[in-house]
Amino acid sequence: MSQLIVKTGGQTDCYQIEAGIRLSDFLQKEGYPFSMPCAGNHTCGKCKVKVSGALSPVSPDELKFLNEAERKAGIRLACFARAEGDCTVLLDEALSGGVVLSETGKAEYHVAPRWKEGCGLAVDIGTTTVVIYLYRLSDGTLLCVRSGMNAQRGFGADVISRINYCNENGEEPLQKAIVEQLNQMIEDSLSSSGCDADSLKEIVIAGNTTMLHLLTGLDPYGIAVYPFTPVSLFGEELEPGIFRAAPAAHVYLPGCVSSYVGGDITCSILASGMMEQQTALLLDLGTNGEMALLRREKLYCCSTAAGPAFEGAGMQMGMTAVDGAISKVWENEGEIFYSVLGGGRPAGICGSGILDAVYLFVRMGLIDDTGRIDEDQENYLRYGTEFDGFPALKIGDSGVLITQQDIRKLQLAKSAIAAGISTLLHESGCKAEEIEFLYLAGGFGAYIDLESAAGIGLFPPELKEKVRVIGNGAGAGASILLLDREAAKREKAVLSAAEEISLSSNPVFMEHYVEQMMF
């Protein structure tokens, strides 16, 4: 037997292990939070951990994901490295953390309180992040906000990766990961607010359909295969006792529209107030691109497979929005400038920065309308380079590159969103100029530059002046359901008005998906 030591957040844990275990398998089994967007398929290079001791040699395939400075610092990929004897793993939040959006816009919460005393929790379980809000129920006072990266992200960046993991290994590891994470967040928020577990009366948990299946231990297999039938669409209370930290609290899961339009979108619609408009469009831009278009009191909803490109995953130098990530890129008098989260030298680039950079390079002529890097353009001598045998573009003097493959991945993601919008417009008989408001929900939607987003064709340019950013719409909607007993009627009205437009075989979507590839 060998000893494996794991250090994270000032805590040190020691384990006895059999030699040869892969680090990612061990970290998953023990419930440690770390990022592995490709679910261990050796394709993303994001599961970086700092290690020392007796480890398997670095293979050529692993080596291509690590630069010289990382190799010297003892950085390895958890999906490749195996513990061959005594070793130590340092889980650094700078390697695995991210900025979590917790702001909830201007939603009104406390019209008719459900409770006269005690406190309650509104929870948003996102695919990437988790946020909880602790309220005093009598008057809707926000007592505490806690947030973190979703503890399931080591099982894959998107819902399909996590469903595939469940198919091979069962749901228990993922359910255990999220339930234990919420227990810890609940205990922390209660302690910091001077409340006890007995005072916690009610919890409302928003999430997409897959996240709610994984929370409750339901088999998500049917979500991923035709005819995409979930075990439940929720809109119901759970039996008390799912959370150790809140044994007597009522737990309510808002209703979902379909397998891919979940309770998080129901809550975002509530928070936006869009049902009070004549025509409105809601976009939640994240790992999944979910959207809803209101016209004549009917909601047309769909979900597109945008993938994790908007959140930096899968990009050569992409990263989540943590310190060291380039978050904005712009040009002034021929010079390229950038801003870095936390200041200092950049370590990579997050989704909003990628969007800015690609739009800038398109305007400069370095990327043509097909998405090809133009090596014949005069600025290429200054900003062009080569990566892995293909052309790439330098973001000023940052040392960060946008590769040709990165551009293709962004094209796929933006095309899926744009084609989804076009399909909803077609199905509803609505024209883009008729839309009164475009509500942007989610972390990526809160931080993107609207000029860049419209410029690459993420949404119709005529909607740019109609954008309303609502922040964490899922958390805001869960808060409304928690604090306003009249909101349950509005939730039912949303679900009654909603119709999913399936995109998998929709000819309009297919046509626009190809067209929207162009910049």
Salt bridges, closest charged atoms under 4 A:
ASP25 OD2 - ARG22 NE 3.43
GLU30 OE2 - LYS29 NZ 3.17
GLU62 OE2 - ARG76 NE 2.77
GLU68 OE2 - LYS72 NZ 3.12
GLU70 OE2 - LYS48 NZ 2.79
ASP139 OD2 - ARG136 NH2 3.02
GLU180 OE1 - ARG244 NH1 3.08
GLU187 OE2 - ARG244 NH2 3.10
ASP188 OD2 - ARG146 NE 2.65
GLU237 OE1 - HIS250 ND1 3.43
GLU335 OE2 - ARG382 NH2 2.38
ASP368 OD2 - ARG372 NE 3.36
GLU434 OE1 - ARG295 NH2 3.66
GLU451 OE1 - LYS464 NZ 2.61
ASP484 OD2 - ARG490 NH2 3.44
GLU486 OE1 - LYS489 NZ 3.29
GLU499 OE1 - LYS298 NZ 2.70
GLU515 OE1 - HIS512 ND1 3.63
